[in-house]
Amino acid sequence: MADYCENCGCKVYSGRCINCHEELFILDQYDELSGTKFELPYPDEDSNFMKKVNECRVDVEHNLLLKPKEEK
């Protein structure tokens, strides 16, 4: 069964909400385009975007640690 975000109700993939953690999905696209003619340079680590990415990563890790394990 699909998981949904407790904050906004959007679908959650691998502990990441497509709405609340949008920056992580955008960064995934940078990785997917790496090595292609559409490759984009990564944003600077000091940029607001990368700061938000790091906040999202911390949030996802925190949520995964708190999520109860499903019984088999």
PDB file of N, CA, C, O and CB in Angstrom:
ATOM      1  N   MET A   1       0.840  -1.180   0.000  1.00  0.00           N
ATOM      2  CA  MET A   1       0.000   0.000   0.000  1.00  0.00           C
ATOM      3  C   MET A   1       0.887   1.246   0.000  1.00  0.00           C
ATOM      4  O   MET A   1       1.931   1.283   0.651  1.00  0.00           O
ATOM      5  CB  MET A   1      -0.957  -0.003   1.220  1.00  0.00           C
ATOM      6  N   ALA A   2       0.461   2.238  -0.726  1.00  0.00           N
ATOM      7  CA  ALA A   2       1.240   3.462  -0.866  1.00  0.00           C
ATOM      8  C   ALA A   2       1.230   4.274   0.423  1.00  0.00           C
ATOM      9  O   ALA A   2       0.248   4.287   1.166  1.00  0.00           O
ATOM     10  CB  ALA A   2       0.702   4.304  -2.019  1.00  0.00           C
ATOM     11  N   ASP A   3       2.326   4.937   0.661  1.00  0.00           N
ATOM     12  CA  ASP A   3       2.424   5.838   1.800  1.00  0.00           C
ATOM     13  C   ASP A   3       2.114   7.253   1.336  1.00  0.00           C
ATOM     14  O   ASP A   3       2.404   7.632   0.201  1.00  0.00           O
ATOM     15  CB  ASP A   3       3.830   5.765   2.454  1.00  0.00           C
ATOM     16  N   TYR A   4       1.527   8.014   2.226  1.00  0.00           N
ATOM     17  CA  TYR A   4       1.199   9.397   1.919  1.00  0.00           C
ATOM     18  C   TYR A   4       1.738  10.296   3.019  1.00  0.00           C
ATOM     19  O   TYR A   4       1.781   9.909   4.187  1.00  0.00           O
ATOM     20  CB  TYR A   4      -0.325   9.582   1.756  1.00  0.00           C
ATOM     21  N   CYS A   5       2.140  11.477   2.643  1.00  0.00           N
ATOM     22  CA  CYS A   5       2.741  12.444   3.566  1.00  0.00           C
ATOM     23  C   CYS A   5       1.721  12.878   4.615  1.00  0.00           C
ATOM     24  O   CYS A   5       0.570  13.188   4.308  1.00  0.00           O
ATOM     25  CB  CYS A   5       3.276  13.674   2.795  1.00  0.00           C
ATOM     26  N   GLU A   6       2.181  12.890   5.849  1.00  0.00           N
ATOM     27  CA  GLU A   6       1.327  13.340   6.943  1.00  0.00           C
ATOM     28  C   GLU A   6       1.108  14.850   6.898  1.00  0.00           C
ATOM     29  O   GLU A   6       0.110  15.350   7.417  1.00  0.00           O
ATOM     30  CB  GLU A   6       1.935  12.942   8.282  1.00  0.00           C
ATOM     31  N   ASN A   7       2.044  15.581   6.274  1.00  0.00           N
ATOM     32  CA  ASN A   7       1.947  17.042   6.228  1.00  0.00           C
ATOM     33  C   ASN A   7       1.021  17.543   5.133  1.00  0.00           C
ATOM     34  O   ASN A   7       0.206  18.438   5.359  1.00  0.00           O
ATOM     35  CB  ASN A   7       3.311  17.639   6.033  1.00  0.00           C
ATOM     36  N   CYS A   8       1.150  16.949   3.917  1.00  0.00           N
ATOM     37  CA  CYS A   8       0.408  17.519   2.788  1.00  0.00           C
ATOM     38  C   CYS A   8      -0.469  16.506   2.046  1.00  0.00           C
ATOM     39  O   CYS A   8      -1.303  16.901   1.231  1.00  0.00           O
ATOM     40  CB  CYS A   8       1.373  18.134   1.818  1.00  0.00           C
ATOM     41  N   GLY A   9      -0.295  15.208   2.316  1.00  0.00           N
ATOM     42  CA  GLY A   9      -1.122  14.194   1.684  1.00  0.00           C
ATOM     43  C   GLY A   9      -0.610  13.678   0.353  1.00  0.00           C
ATOM     44  O   GLY A   9      -1.237  12.807  -0.250  1.00  0.00           O
ATOM     45  N   CYS A  10       0.533  14.203  -0.125  1.00  0.00           N
ATOM     46  CA  CYS A  10       1.104  13.725  -1.395  1.00  0.00           C
ATOM     47  C   CYS A  10       1.758  12.366  -1.207  1.00  0.00           C
ATOM     48  O   CYS A  10       2.045  11.949  -0.084  1.00  0.00           O
ATOM     49  CB  CYS A  10       2.133  14.734  -1.948  1.00  0.00           C
ATOM     50  N   LYS A  11       1.986  11.689  -2.307  1.00  0.00           N
ATOM     51  CA  LYS A  11       2.586  10.364  -2.272  1.00  0.00           C
ATOM     52  C   LYS A  11       4.042  10.431  -1.812  1.00  0.00           C
ATOM     53  O   LYS A  11       4.769  11.369  -2.138  1.00  0.00           O
ATOM     54  CB  LYS A  11       2.496   9.707  -3.648  1.00  0.00           C
ATOM     55  N   VAL A  12       4.449   9.421  -1.050  1.00  0.00           N
ATOM     56  CA  VAL A  12       5.805   9.327  -0.518  1.00  0.00           C
ATOM     57  C   VAL A  12       6.512   8.156  -1.184  1.00  0.00           C
ATOM     58  O   VAL A  12       5.993   7.040  -1.201  1.00  0.00           O
ATOM     59  CB  VAL A  12       5.794   9.163   1.031  1.00  0.00           C
ATOM     60  N   TYR A  13       7.695   8.408  -1.731  1.00  0.00           N
ATOM     61  CA  TYR A  13       8.533   7.386  -2.353  1.00  0.00           C
ATOM     62  C   TYR A  13       9.835   7.288  -1.573  1.00  0.00           C
ATOM     63  O   TYR A  13      10.550   8.280  -1.432  1.00  0.00           O
ATOM     64  CB  TYR A  13       8.805   7.712  -3.856  1.00  0.00           C
ATOM     65  N   SER A  14      10.144   6.118  -1.072  1.00  0.00           N
ATOM     66  CA  SER A  14      11.394   5.887  -0.326  1.00  0.00           C
ATOM     67  C   SER A  14      11.567   6.904   0.801  1.00  0.00           C
ATOM     68  O   SER A  14      12.673   7.381   1.052  1.00  0.00           O
ATOM     69  CB  SER A  14      12.604   5.952  -1.276  1.00  0.00           C
ATOM     70  N   GLY A  15      10.476   7.227   1.470  1.00  0.00           N
ATOM     71  CA  GLY A  15      10.526   8.147   2.591  1.00  0.00           C
ATOM     72  C   GLY A  15      10.558   9.612   2.208  1.00  0.00           C
ATOM     73  O   GLY A  15      10.704  10.478   3.071  1.00  0.00           O
ATOM     74  N   ARG A  16      10.422   9.902   0.899  1.00  0.00           N
ATOM     75  CA  ARG A  16      10.485  11.284   0.426  1.00  0.00           C
ATOM     76  C   ARG A  16       9.157  11.683  -0.191  1.00  0.00           C
ATOM     77  O   ARG A  16       8.662  11.034  -1.113  1.00  0.00           O
ATOM     78  CB  ARG A  16      11.626  11.465  -0.595  1.00  0.00           C
ATOM     79  N   CYS A  17       8.587  12.764   0.334  1.00  0.00           N
ATOM     80  CA  CYS A  17       7.336  13.313  -0.189  1.00  0.00           C
ATOM     81  C   CYS A  17       7.642  14.090  -1.463  1.00  0.00           C
ATOM     82  O   CYS A  17       8.571  14.898  -1.493  1.00  0.00           O
ATOM     83  CB  CYS A  17       6.630  14.227   0.867  1.00  0.00           C
ATOM     84  N   ILE A  18       6.864  13.849  -2.515  1.00  0.00           N
ATOM     85  CA  ILE A  18       7.126  14.535  -3.786  1.00  0.00           C
ATOM     86  C   ILE A  18       6.865  16.028  -3.696  1.00  0.00           C
ATOM     87  O   ILE A  18       7.336  16.786  -4.544  1.00  0.00           O
ATOM     88  CB  ILE A  18       6.274  13.937  -4.890  1.00  0.00           C
ATOM     89  N   ASN A  19       6.125  16.465  -2.688  1.00  0.00           N
ATOM     90  CA  ASN A  19       5.838  17.892  -2.511  1.00  0.00           C
ATOM     91  C   ASN A  19       6.785  18.520  -1.490  1.00  0.00           C
ATOM     92  O   ASN A  19       7.460  19.502  -1.796  1.00  0.00           O
ATOM     93  CB  ASN A  19       4.378  18.095  -2.071  1.00  0.00           C
ATOM     94  N   CYS A  20       6.838  17.973  -0.306  1.00  0.00           N
ATOM     95  CA  CYS A  20       7.649  18.559   0.768  1.00  0.00           C
ATOM     96  C   CYS A  20       9.145  18.439   0.502  1.00  0.00           C
ATOM     97  O   CYS A  20       9.921  19.266   0.978  1.00  0.00           O
ATOM     98  CB  CYS A  20       7.316  17.896   2.089  1.00  0.00           C
ATOM     99  N   HIS A  21       9.562  17.425  -0.249  1.00  0.00           N
ATOM    100  CA  HIS A  21      10.976  17.195  -0.534  1.00  0.00           C
ATOM    101  C   HIS A  21      11.262  17.321  -2.024  1.00  0.00           C
ATOM    102  O   HIS A  21      12.053  16.565  -2.588  1.00  0.00           O
ATOM    103  CB  HIS A  21      11.404  15.815  -0.032  1.00  0.00           C
ATOM    104  N   GLU A  22      10.603  18.288  -2.648  1.00  0.00           N
ATOM    105  CA  GLU A  22      10.720  18.485  -4.092  1.00  0.00           C
ATOM    106  C   GLU A  22      12.176  18.674  -4.530  1.00  0.00           C
ATOM    107  O   GLU A  22      12.572  18.208  -5.599  1.00  0.00           O
ATOM    108  CB  GLU A  22       9.890  19.691  -4.520  1.00  0.00           C
ATOM    109  N   GLU A  23      12.960  19.351  -3.709  1.00  0.00           N
ATOM    110  CA  GLU A  23      14.355  19.613  -4.068  1.00  0.00           C
ATOM    111  C   GLU A  23      15.143  18.318  -4.257  1.00  0.00           C
ATOM    112  O   GLU A  23      16.031  18.256  -5.107  1.00  0.00           O
ATOM    113  CB  GLU A  23      15.021  20.474  -2.997  1.00  0.00           C
ATOM    114  N   LEU A  24      14.830  17.285  -3.476  1.00  0.00           N
ATOM    115  CA  LEU A  24      15.536  16.011  -3.628  1.00  0.00           C
ATOM    116  C   LEU A  24      15.199  15.351  -4.963  1.00  0.00           C
ATOM    117  O   LEU A  24      16.064  14.731  -5.581  1.00  0.00           O
ATOM    118  CB  LEU A  24      15.185  15.065  -2.470  1.00  0.00           C
ATOM    119  N   PHE A  25      13.968  15.475  -5.407  1.00  0.00           N
ATOM    120  CA  PHE A  25      13.586  14.925  -6.706  1.00  0.00           C
ATOM    121  C   PHE A  25      14.245  15.709  -7.840  1.00  0.00           C
ATOM    122  O   PHE A  25      14.626  15.129  -8.857  1.00  0.00           O
ATOM    123  CB  PHE A  25      12.055  14.939  -6.868  1.00  0.00           C
ATOM    124  N   ILE A  26      14.380  17.019  -7.668  1.00  0.00           N
ATOM    125  CA  ILE A  26      15.071  17.837  -8.674  1.00  0.00           C
ATOM    126  C   ILE A  26      16.541  17.433  -8.738  1.00  0.00           C
ATOM    127  O   ILE A  26      17.099  17.310  -9.828  1.00  0.00           O
ATOM    128  CB  ILE A  26      14.937  19.355  -8.348  1.00  0.00           C
ATOM    129  N   LEU A  27      17.171  17.226  -7.589  1.00  0.00           N
ATOM    130  CA  LEU A  27      18.568  16.809  -7.560  1.00  0.00           C
ATOM    131  C   LEU A  27      18.744  15.442  -8.216  1.00  0.00           C
ATOM    132  O   LEU A  27      19.761  15.194  -8.863  1.00  0.00           O
ATOM    133  CB  LEU A  27      19.084  16.774  -6.119  1.00  0.00           C
ATOM    134  N   ASP A  28      17.768  14.559  -8.057  1.00  0.00           N
ATOM    135  CA  ASP A  28      17.797  13.260  -8.746  1.00  0.00           C
ATOM    136  C   ASP A  28      17.851  13.449 -10.261  1.00  0.00           C
ATOM    137  O   ASP A  28      18.506  12.678 -10.962  1.00  0.00           O
ATOM    138  CB  ASP A  28      16.563  12.416  -8.363  1.00  0.00           C
ATOM    139  N   GLN A  29      17.169  14.464 -10.759  1.00  0.00           N
ATOM    140  CA  GLN A  29      17.183  14.731 -12.195  1.00  0.00           C
ATOM    141  C   GLN A  29      18.569  15.189 -12.648  1.00  0.00           C
ATOM    142  O   GLN A  29      19.001  14.851 -13.750  1.00  0.00           O
ATOM    143  CB  GLN A  29      16.129  15.791 -12.553  1.00  0.00           C
ATOM    144  N   TYR A  30      19.263  15.949 -11.812  1.00  0.00           N
ATOM    145  CA  TYR A  30      20.646  16.311 -12.123  1.00  0.00           C
ATOM    146  C   TYR A  30      21.472  15.039 -12.299  1.00  0.00           C
ATOM    147  O   TYR A  30      22.258  14.926 -13.239  1.00  0.00           O
ATOM    148  CB  TYR A  30      21.254  17.214 -11.004  1.00  0.00           C
ATOM    149  N   ASP A  31      21.288  14.077 -11.384  1.00  0.00           N
ATOM    150  CA  ASP A  31      22.038  12.814 -11.455  1.00  0.00           C
ATOM    151  C   ASP A  31      21.667  12.006 -12.698  1.00  0.00           C
ATOM    152  O   ASP A  31      22.539  11.438 -13.356  1.00  0.00           O
ATOM    153  CB  ASP A  31      21.782  11.974 -10.197  1.00  0.00           C
ATOM    154  N   GLU A  32      20.378  11.956 -13.018  1.00  0.00           N
ATOM    155  CA  GLU A  32      19.923  11.192 -14.186  1.00  0.00           C
ATOM    156  C   GLU A  32      20.459  11.777 -15.486  1.00  0.00           C
ATOM    157  O   GLU A  32      20.715  11.036 -16.436  1.00  0.00           O
ATOM    158  CB  GLU A  32      18.399  11.151 -14.230  1.00  0.00           C
ATOM    159  N   LEU A  33      20.631  13.093 -15.542  1.00  0.00           N
ATOM    160  CA  LEU A  33      21.125  13.748 -16.757  1.00  0.00           C
ATOM    161  C   LEU A  33      22.647  13.737 -16.848  1.00  0.00           C
ATOM    162  O   LEU A  33      23.213  14.079 -17.886  1.00  0.00           O
ATOM    163  CB  LEU A  33      20.624  15.176 -16.813  1.00  0.00           C
ATOM    164  N   SER A  34      23.306  13.347 -15.763  1.00  0.00           N
ATOM    165  CA  SER A  34      24.767  13.304 -15.754  1.00  0.00           C
ATOM    166  C   SER A  34      25.275  12.358 -16.837  1.00  0.00           C
ATOM    167  O   SER A  34      24.804  11.227 -16.951  1.00  0.00           O
ATOM    168  CB  SER A  34      25.291  12.866 -14.369  1.00  0.00           C
ATOM    169  N   GLY A  35      26.226  12.818 -17.621  1.00  0.00           N
ATOM    170  CA  GLY A  35      26.798  12.006 -18.686  1.00  0.00           C
ATOM    171  C   GLY A  35      26.034  12.060 -19.994  1.00  0.00           C
ATOM    172  O   GLY A  35      26.410  11.389 -20.955  1.00  0.00           O
ATOM    173  N   THR A  36      24.971  12.844 -20.049  1.00  0.00           N
ATOM    174  CA  THR A  36      24.198  13.001 -21.285  1.00  0.00           C
ATOM    175  C   THR A  36      24.452  14.396 -21.851  1.00  0.00           C
ATOM    176  O   THR A  36      25.092  15.232 -21.213  1.00  0.00           O
ATOM    177  CB  THR A  36      22.668  12.774 -21.030  1.00  0.00           C
ATOM    178  N   LYS A  37      23.946  14.629 -23.045  1.00  0.00           N
ATOM    179  CA  LYS A  37      24.133  15.964 -23.630  1.00  0.00           C
ATOM    180  C   LYS A  37      23.302  17.029 -22.911  1.00  0.00           C
ATOM    181  O   LYS A  37      23.464  18.222 -23.164  1.00  0.00           O
ATOM    182  CB  LYS A  37      23.767  15.943 -25.113  1.00  0.00           C
ATOM    183  N   PHE A  38      22.415  16.594 -22.018  1.00  0.00           N
ATOM    184  CA  PHE A  38      21.581  17.523 -21.254  1.00  0.00           C
ATOM    185  C   PHE A  38      22.112  17.747 -19.837  1.00  0.00           C
ATOM    186  O   PHE A  38      21.420  18.319 -18.994  1.00  0.00           O
ATOM    187  CB  PHE A  38      20.155  17.005 -21.189  1.00  0.00           C
ATOM    188  N   GLU A  39      23.339  17.296 -19.581  1.00  0.00           N
ATOM    189  CA  GLU A  39      23.924  17.393 -18.243  1.00  0.00           C
ATOM    190  C   GLU A  39      23.940  18.839 -17.748  1.00  0.00           C
ATOM    191  O   GLU A  39      24.279  19.763 -18.487  1.00  0.00           O
ATOM    192  CB  GLU A  39      25.348  16.822 -18.242  1.00  0.00           C
ATOM    193  N   LEU A  40      23.569  19.009 -16.491  1.00  0.00           N
ATOM    194  CA  LEU A  40      23.542  20.328 -15.859  1.00  0.00           C
ATOM    195  C   LEU A  40      24.599  20.384 -14.765  1.00  0.00           C
ATOM    196  O   LEU A  40      24.804  19.398 -14.056  1.00  0.00           O
ATOM    197  CB  LEU A  40      22.135  20.642 -15.279  1.00  0.00           C
ATOM    198  N   PRO A  41      25.269  21.518 -14.617  1.00  0.00           N
ATOM    199  CA  PRO A  41      26.225  21.641 -13.511  1.00  0.00           C
ATOM    200  C   PRO A  41      25.465  21.719 -12.184  1.00  0.00           C
ATOM    201  O   PRO A  41      24.414  22.352 -12.086  1.00  0.00           O
ATOM    202  CB  PRO A  41      27.133  22.898 -13.698  1.00  0.00           C
ATOM    203  N   TYR A  42      26.020  21.064 -11.177  1.00  0.00           N
ATOM    204  CA  TYR A  42      25.397  21.104  -9.860  1.00  0.00           C
ATOM    205  C   TYR A  42      25.418  22.530  -9.312  1.00  0.00           C
ATOM    206  O   TYR A  42      26.362  23.280  -9.560  1.00  0.00           O
ATOM    207  CB  TYR A  42      26.113  20.139  -8.890  1.00  0.00           C
ATOM    208  N   PRO A  43      24.381  22.897  -8.570  1.00  0.00           N
ATOM    209  CA  PRO A  43      24.376  24.215  -7.926  1.00  0.00           C
ATOM    210  C   PRO A  43      25.489  24.281  -6.869  1.00  0.00           C
ATOM    211  O   PRO A  43      25.923  23.253  -6.350  1.00  0.00           O
ATOM    212  CB  PRO A  43      22.985  24.507  -7.277  1.00  0.00           C
ATOM    213  N   ASP A  44      25.936  25.483  -6.562  1.00  0.00           N
ATOM    214  CA  ASP A  44      26.945  25.664  -5.518  1.00  0.00           C
ATOM    215  C   ASP A  44      26.399  25.178  -4.185  1.00  0.00           C
ATOM    216  O   ASP A  44      25.208  25.308  -3.900  1.00  0.00           O
ATOM    217  CB  ASP A  44      27.378  27.145  -5.416  1.00  0.00           C
ATOM    218  N   GLU A  45      27.286  24.618  -3.376  1.00  0.00           N
ATOM    219  CA  GLU A  45      26.881  24.128  -2.048  1.00  0.00           C
ATOM    220  C   GLU A  45      26.314  25.238  -1.171  1.00  0.00           C
ATOM    221  O   GLU A  45      25.508  24.979  -0.276  1.00  0.00           O
ATOM    222  CB  GLU A  45      28.068  23.481  -1.343  1.00  0.00           C
ATOM    223  N   ASP A  46      26.732  26.471  -1.426  1.00  0.00           N
ATOM    224  CA  ASP A  46      26.265  27.600  -0.617  1.00  0.00           C
ATOM    225  C   ASP A  46      24.955  28.206  -1.119  1.00  0.00           C
ATOM    226  O   ASP A  46      24.434  29.148  -0.522  1.00  0.00           O
ATOM    227  CB  ASP A  46      27.324  28.668  -0.583  1.00  0.00           C
ATOM    228  N   SER A  47      24.426  27.665  -2.213  1.00  0.00           N
ATOM    229  CA  SER A  47      23.190  28.218  -2.774  1.00  0.00           C
ATOM    230  C   SER A  47      21.994  27.864  -1.888  1.00  0.00           C
ATOM    231  O   SER A  47      22.026  26.896  -1.128  1.00  0.00           O
ATOM    232  CB  SER A  47      22.964  27.694  -4.213  1.00  0.00           C
ATOM    233  N   ASN A  48      20.949  28.668  -2.005  1.00  0.00           N
ATOM    234  CA  ASN A  48      19.725  28.402  -1.235  1.00  0.00           C
ATOM    235  C   ASN A  48      19.143  27.041  -1.587  1.00  0.00           C
ATOM    236  O   ASN A  48      18.608  26.348  -0.722  1.00  0.00           O
ATOM    237  CB  ASN A  48      18.680  29.500  -1.487  1.00  0.00           C
ATOM    238  N   PHE A  49      19.246  26.657  -2.859  1.00  0.00           N
ATOM    239  CA  PHE A  49      18.713  25.364  -3.295  1.00  0.00           C
ATOM    240  C   PHE A  49      19.415  24.219  -2.564  1.00  0.00           C
ATOM    241  O   PHE A  49      18.751  23.317  -2.053  1.00  0.00           O
ATOM    242  CB  PHE A  49      18.873  25.200  -4.821  1.00  0.00           C
ATOM    243  N   MET A  50      20.742  24.245  -2.509  1.00  0.00           N
ATOM    244  CA  MET A  50      21.478  23.156  -1.863  1.00  0.00           C
ATOM    245  C   MET A  50      21.284  23.175  -0.350  1.00  0.00           C
ATOM    246  O   MET A  50      21.323  22.124   0.289  1.00  0.00           O
ATOM    247  CB  MET A  50      22.968  23.250  -2.198  1.00  0.00           C
ATOM    248  N   LYS A  51      21.077  24.348   0.226  1.00  0.00           N
ATOM    249  CA  LYS A  51      20.757  24.405   1.656  1.00  0.00           C
ATOM    250  C   LYS A  51      19.425  23.714   1.923  1.00  0.00           C
ATOM    251  O   LYS A  51      19.278  22.989   2.907  1.00  0.00           O
ATOM    252  CB  LYS A  51      20.711  25.873   2.152  1.00  0.00           C
ATOM    253  N   LYS A  52      18.455  23.943   1.037  1.00  0.00           N
ATOM    254  CA  LYS A  52      17.147  23.295   1.170  1.00  0.00           C
ATOM    255  C   LYS A  52      17.270  21.793   0.956  1.00  0.00           C
ATOM    256  O   LYS A  52      16.606  21.013   1.639  1.00  0.00           O
ATOM    257  CB  LYS A  52      16.140  23.893   0.169  1.00  0.00           C
ATOM    258  N   VAL A  53      18.121  21.377   0.006  1.00  0.00           N
ATOM    259  CA  VAL A  53      18.367  19.956  -0.228  1.00  0.00           C
ATOM    260  C   VAL A  53      18.888  19.297   1.043  1.00  0.00           C
ATOM    261  O   VAL A  53      18.423  18.226   1.432  1.00  0.00           O
ATOM    262  CB  VAL A  53      19.366  19.758  -1.385  1.00  0.00           C
ATOM    263  N   ASN A  54      19.843  19.935   1.677  1.00  0.00           N
ATOM    264  CA  ASN A  54      20.409  19.377   2.907  1.00  0.00           C
ATOM    265  C   ASN A  54      19.383  19.313   4.030  1.00  0.00           C
ATOM    266  O   ASN A  54      19.381  18.363   4.812  1.00  0.00           O
ATOM    267  CB  ASN A  54      21.605  20.202   3.354  1.00  0.00           C
ATOM    268  N   GLU A  55      18.511  20.314   4.116  1.00  0.00           N
ATOM    269  CA  GLU A  55      17.433  20.281   5.109  1.00  0.00           C
ATOM    270  C   GLU A  55      16.488  19.110   4.827  1.00  0.00           C
ATOM    271  O   GLU A  55      16.056  18.413   5.746  1.00  0.00           O
ATOM    272  CB  GLU A  55      16.648  21.620   5.107  1.00  0.00           C
ATOM    273  N   CYS A  56      16.178  18.906   3.559  1.00  0.00           N
ATOM    274  CA  CYS A  56      15.283  17.812   3.174  1.00  0.00           C
ATOM    275  C   CYS A  56      15.902  16.464   3.506  1.00  0.00           C
ATOM    276  O   CYS A  56      15.211  15.564   3.984  1.00  0.00           O
ATOM    277  CB  CYS A  56      14.955  17.886   1.679  1.00  0.00           C
ATOM    278  N   ARG A  57      17.196  16.318   3.258  1.00  0.00           N
ATOM    279  CA  ARG A  57      17.883  15.056   3.562  1.00  0.00           C
ATOM    280  C   ARG A  57      17.804  14.747   5.050  1.00  0.00           C
ATOM    281  O   ARG A  57      17.548  13.608   5.440  1.00  0.00           O
ATOM    282  CB  ARG A  57      19.354  15.116   3.112  1.00  0.00           C
ATOM    283  N   VAL A  58      18.025  15.763   5.881  1.00  0.00           N
ATOM    284  CA  VAL A  58      17.948  15.575   7.328  1.00  0.00           C
ATOM    285  C   VAL A  58      16.524  15.175   7.715  1.00  0.00           C
ATOM    286  O   VAL A  58      16.333  14.278   8.537  1.00  0.00           O
ATOM    287  CB  VAL A  58      18.380  16.867   8.079  1.00  0.00           C
ATOM    288  N   ASP A  59      15.532  15.832   7.132  1.00  0.00           N
ATOM    289  CA  ASP A  59      14.131  15.541   7.425  1.00  0.00           C
ATOM    290  C   ASP A  59      13.779  14.098   7.040  1.00  0.00           C
ATOM    291  O   ASP A  59      13.112  13.395   7.799  1.00  0.00           O
ATOM    292  CB  ASP A  59      13.213  16.530   6.681  1.00  0.00           C
ATOM    293  N   VAL A  60      14.228  13.664   5.867  1.00  0.00           N
ATOM    294  CA  VAL A  60      13.946  12.302   5.404  1.00  0.00           C
ATOM    295  C   VAL A  60      14.599  11.282   6.325  1.00  0.00           C
ATOM    296  O   VAL A  60      13.962  10.305   6.721  1.00  0.00           O
ATOM    297  CB  VAL A  60      14.439  12.105   3.958  1.00  0.00           C
ATOM    298  N   GLU A  61      15.863  11.501   6.668  1.00  0.00           N
ATOM    299  CA  GLU A  61      16.553  10.577   7.565  1.00  0.00           C
ATOM    300  C   GLU A  61      15.844  10.503   8.912  1.00  0.00           C
ATOM    301  O   GLU A  61      15.693   9.420   9.478  1.00  0.00           O
ATOM    302  CB  GLU A  61      18.014  11.005   7.758  1.00  0.00           C
ATOM    303  N   HIS A  62      15.415  11.638   9.419  1.00  0.00           N
ATOM    304  CA  HIS A  62      14.712  11.686  10.698  1.00  0.00           C
ATOM    305  C   HIS A  62      13.396  10.909  10.615  1.00  0.00           C
ATOM    306  O   HIS A  62      13.070  10.137  11.516  1.00  0.00           O
ATOM    307  CB  HIS A  62      14.447  13.149  11.114  1.00  0.00           C
ATOM    308  N   ASN A  63      12.641  11.116   9.529  1.00  0.00           N
ATOM    309  CA  ASN A  63      11.362  10.428   9.358  1.00  0.00           C
ATOM    310  C   ASN A  63      11.548   8.930   9.205  1.00  0.00           C
ATOM    311  O   ASN A  63      10.740   8.157   9.719  1.00  0.00           O
ATOM    312  CB  ASN A  63      10.623  10.980   8.152  1.00  0.00           C
ATOM    313  N   LEU A  64      12.600   8.502   8.507  1.00  0.00           N
ATOM    314  CA  LEU A  64      12.841   7.076   8.332  1.00  0.00           C
ATOM    315  C   LEU A  64      13.226   6.416   9.639  1.00  0.00           C
ATOM    316  O   LEU A  64      12.879   5.259   9.878  1.00  0.00           O
ATOM    317  CB  LEU A  64      13.925   6.845   7.299  1.00  0.00           C
ATOM    318  N   LEU A  65      13.937   7.138  10.485  1.00  0.00           N
ATOM    319  CA  LEU A  65      14.316   6.587  11.787  1.00  0.00           C
ATOM    320  C   LEU A  65      13.117   6.454  12.711  1.00  0.00           C
ATOM    321  O   LEU A  65      13.052   5.533  13.525  1.00  0.00           O
ATOM    322  CB  LEU A  65      15.375   7.459  12.441  1.00  0.00           C
ATOM    323  N   LEU A  66      12.166   7.376  12.585  1.00  0.00           N
ATOM    324  CA  LEU A  66      10.986   7.369  13.456  1.00  0.00           C
ATOM    325  C   LEU A  66       9.876   6.444  12.975  1.00  0.00           C
ATOM    326  O   LEU A  66       8.998   6.067  13.750  1.00  0.00           O
ATOM    327  CB  LEU A  66      10.445   8.758  13.579  1.00  0.00           C
ATOM    328  N   LYS A  67       9.917   6.077  11.686  1.00  0.00           N
ATOM    329  CA  LYS A  67       8.840   5.269  11.113  1.00  0.00           C
ATOM    330  C   LYS A  67       8.870   3.863  11.738  1.00  0.00           C
ATOM    331  O   LYS A  67       9.912   3.208  11.743  1.00  0.00           O
ATOM    332  CB  LYS A  67       8.975   5.189   9.553  1.00  0.00           C
ATOM    333  N   PRO A  68       7.731   3.407  12.260  1.00  0.00           N
ATOM    334  CA  PRO A  68       7.700   2.060  12.860  1.00  0.00           C
ATOM    335  C   PRO A  68       7.867   0.997  11.777  1.00  0.00           C
ATOM    336  O   PRO A  68       7.361   1.137  10.664  1.00  0.00           O
ATOM    337  CB  PRO A  68       6.371   1.830  13.636  1.00  0.00           C
ATOM    338  N   LYS A  69       8.576  -0.050  12.121  1.00  0.00           N
ATOM    339  CA  LYS A  69       8.780  -1.143  11.173  1.00  0.00           C
ATOM    340  C   LYS A  69       7.478  -1.914  11.023  1.00  0.00           C
ATOM    341  O   LYS A  69       6.759  -2.165  11.989  1.00  0.00           O
ATOM    342  CB  LYS A  69       9.930  -2.084  11.636  1.00  0.00           C
ATOM    343  N   GLU A  70       7.200  -2.281   9.772  1.00  0.00           N
ATOM    344  CA  GLU A  70       5.963  -3.015   9.482  1.00  0.00           C
ATOM    345  C   GLU A  70       6.118  -4.473   9.923  1.00  0.00           C
ATOM    346  O   GLU A  70       7.172  -5.085   9.748  1.00  0.00           O
ATOM    347  CB  GLU A  70       5.611  -2.935   7.962  1.00  0.00           C
ATOM    348  N   GLU A  71       5.060  -5.001  10.489  1.00  0.00           N
ATOM    349  CA  GLU A  71       5.074  -6.401  10.910  1.00  0.00           C
ATOM    350  C   GLU A  71       4.818  -7.293   9.720  1.00  0.00           C
ATOM    351  O   GLU A  71       4.054  -6.947   8.819  1.00  0.00           O
ATOM    352  CB  GLU A  71       4.031  -6.661  12.010  1.00  0.00           C
ATOM    353  N   LYS A  72       5.471  -8.458   9.725  1.00  0.00           N
ATOM    354  CA  LYS A  72       5.314  -9.407   8.610  1.00  0.00           C
ATOM    355  C   LYS A  72       4.196 -10.378   8.901  1.00  0.00           C
ATOM    356  O   LYS A  72       3.910 -11.253   8.083  1.00  0.00           O
ATOM    357  CB  LYS A  72       6.621 -10.173   8.350  1.00  0.00           C
TER     358      LYS A  72
END
